Amino acid sequence: MSEEIQTFTTEYLDKCAHLYVEVFNGEPWNEEWTFETARARLFEIMNTPGFIGFVFKQHELLGFVAGYCKQGEKSKSFYLEEICVQPHQQRQGIGTKLLNQLMNTLTTIEVTGVYLLTKKDGQAEAFYTKHGYQKNQQMIFMTKRF
């Protein structure tokens, strides 16, 4: 099967939104995304300055990765907002291929770090740990609900 990784453009927005709903409304997240809210989220990410994203295709769109660069005091970092692979295609190397493409691109543009948020103690945390990501000892994620 022919596979390709392409730049995430608006051409793929609707397909990525459908995939987002399928993935995040299922296990282990069990969220309640609609096509409209998922599309709005991905549209916002795409329109953030410094956006970088890729899609993985193998006759159909099977996954994507998206986020954006941020300039820091001395270097640029990348906030990995989303990585998403069709549930029946997970654990087949698609996420790894997307992450590798992203890292190659970030290295080329001299990004020195990547950060992200993910569900604790789950499949996603294990995926990122396998790829060398670590829990940050200097920073915590905080929230306030109102």
C-alpha positions in Angstrom: 0.0 0.0 0.0 1.3 3.4 -0.9 1.6 5.8 2.0 2.4 9.4 2.1 2.8 12.2 4.6 1.6 15.6 3.4 1.3 19.1 4.9 -1.9 19.6 6.8 -3.8 22.2 4.8 -7.5 23.3 4.8 -8.0 20.7 2.1 -7.8 18.1 4.9 -9.7 20.0 7.6 -13.1 18.3 7.2 -11.6 14.8 7.1 -9.4 15.5 10.1 -12.4 16.9 12.0 -14.3 13.6 11.4 -11.3 11.6 12.5 -10.9 13.8 15.6 -14.5 13.0 16.6 -14.0 9.3 16.0 -10.9 9.2 18.1 -11.7 11.4 21.0 -15.3 10.3 21.4 -14.1 6.7 21.9 -11.9 5.0 24.5 -10.1 6.1 26.5 -11.1 9.7 26.2 -14.9 9.4 25.9 -15.3 13.0 25.1 -18.4 14.6 23.3 -17.0 16.3 20.2 -19.3 17.2 17.3 -18.0 17.6 13.8 -18.6 21.4 14.2 -16.7 21.7 17.4 -13.8 19.5 16.2 -13.6 21.5 13.0 -13.6 24.8 14.9 -10.8 23.5 17.1 -8.6 22.3 14.2 -9.3 25.5 12.3 -8.2 27.6 15.3 -5.0 25.5 15.6 -4.3 25.9 11.8 -4.7 29.6 12.1 -2.3 30.1 15.0 0.9 31.8 14.0 3.7 29.3 13.6 1.3 26.4 12.7 2.9 23.2 11.5 0.9 20.1 10.7 1.0 16.9 8.7 -1.5 14.2 7.6 -0.8 10.6 6.9 -2.6 9.0 4.0 -2.8 5.4 2.8 -5.6 5.5 0.2 -7.5 7.5 2.8 -6.5 9.9 5.6 -5.5 7.8 8.6 -3.9 10.3 10.9 -2.6 13.8 11.6 -0.4 15.8 13.8 -0.8 19.6 14.5 0.6 22.3 16.6 2.6 25.6 16.5 5.9 27.2 17.2 6.4 29.8 19.9 9.3 32.1 20.3 10.9 32.0 23.7 13.6 34.2 25.3 16.4 32.4 23.6 14.9 29.7 21.4 11.8 28.5 19.7 9.6 25.7 21.1 6.7 23.8 19.6 3.4 23.1 21.3 2.1 19.8 20.0 -1.7 20.3 20.2 -3.0 17.1 18.6 -1.9 13.8 17.2 -4.6 11.6 16.0 -4.7 8.1 14.3 -7.7 6.1 13.3 -8.5 3.7 16.1 -8.2 0.5 14.0 -4.9 1.7 12.7 -3.3 2.6 16.0 -0.1 0.7 17.1 0.8 0.3 13.4 3.6 3.0 13.4 1.5 5.8 11.9 1.8 8.0 14.9 5.5 7.4 15.0 5.9 8.3 11.3 3.9 11.5 11.9 6.0 12.4 14.9 9.2 11.7 13.0 8.2 13.9 10.2 7.3 16.7 12.7 10.6 16.3 14.5 12.6 16.4 11.2 10.8 19.6 10.3 11.3 21.2 13.7 15.0 20.4 13.7 15.3 22.1 10.3 13.8 25.3 11.6 15.9 25.2 14.8 13.1 24.5 17.3 14.8 23.3 20.5 11.9 21.8 22.4 8.5 20.3 22.2 5.8 20.3 24.9 2.3 18.9 25.1 -0.5 18.0 27.4 -2.0 14.5 27.5 -4.1 12.2 29.7 -2.1 10.8 32.6 -1.2 7.1 32.9 -2.8 6.2 29.5 -2.0 4.9 26.1 -1.0 8.4 24.9 1.4 8.9 27.8 3.0 5.6 27.1 3.4 6.6 23.4 5.1 9.8 24.2 7.3 8.2 26.8 8.4 5.6 24.2 9.5 8.5 22.0 11.6 10.2 24.7 9.2 12.6 26.3 9.5 13.1 30.0 7.4 14.6 32.8 8.6 18.1 33.4 9.8 18.5 37.0 9.9 22.3 37.0 6.3 22.9 35.6 2.8 21.8 36.4 -0.5 22.1 34.7 -3.0 24.0 36.6 -6.7 24.8 35.9 -9.6 26.7 37.4 -13.2 25.8 36.6 -15.9 28.4 36.9 
